[in-house]
């Protein structure tokens, strides 16, 4: 510069750049914010992969009864499970069953006496006499009830109500007749009241099995 102002000496004033403190502060704040967002995102991902599964498991633990109870509370109505529908077992009546009374013991007249009593109880009587060689003097129990395979769950159970403890067997034969073969252990037929009660229970309605449905 000219005039009265002159620069003397061997040192010159240096022009320093203004410090950019504001910019540095902004960068620091931005870095902290980025780190915070990254940490929050990580926590959210952990919660998704852990807490979500727990919530699903807890929801799956509610069974149908719990859901039904919640629904009932919401509706304000008491809900009950439907009762099974009873079905009547199809068994023949005594009058529809023809019984052959055969004596396998040495006691005479036992077959006729038993046949007469069965007739009073409504059964149709067929042949009355001695048992065949296959069973004669070989039945140690109260008796044997013998019939075709089709009678195993129909007429044989009905006749069994009249002689408790009798053995049930099937064979190959023509027709639906069944045999009552009297054994050595026979004393008398089951008492009439007990036999009638057993017969009534045999044909009484029974509840059918129901399948549990998913909610």
URMOZI-V540907 format. One line per field, one symbol per residue. ss: DSSP state (@ for helix, = for strand, . for the rest). phi: phi as a letter, one per 30 degrees, with the letter a starting at -180 (. if undefined). burial: I if it has 24 or more other C-alpha atoms within 12 Angstrom, else O. A space follows every 10 residues. Layout:
ss = ???
phi = ???
burial = ???
This chain:
ss = .......... .......... @@@@@@@@@@ @@@@@@@@@@ @@@@@@@@@@ @@@@@@@@@@ ...@@@@@@@ @@@@@..... .....===.. ...@@@.=== ===......@ @@@@@@@@@@ ...======= .......... ..======@@ @...@@@@@@ ......==== =......=== ==........ .@@@@@@@@@ @@..===... .....
phi = .cidcbccic ccdccddddc dddddddddd dddddddddd dddddddddc dddddddddd dddddddddd dddddibdcb ddddddbddd bddedccccc cbccccddid dddddddddd djddccdbld ddddcehbcd ddlbcbaded cdcbdddddd dcbdiddcbb bcbcjcdbcc cdcdddcade eedddddddd ddcddbdddc cdcdd
burial = OOOOOOOOOO OOOOOOOOOO OOOOOOOOOO OOOOOOOOOO OOOOOOOOOO OOOOOOOOOO OOOOOOOOOO OOOOOOOOOO OOOOOOOOOO IIIIOOIIII IIIIIOOOOI IIOIIOIIIO IIIIIIOIII IOOOIOOOIO IIIIIIIOOO IOOIIIIIII IIIIIIIIIO OOOOOIIIII IIIIIIOIII OOOOIIOOIO OIIOOOOOOO OOOOO
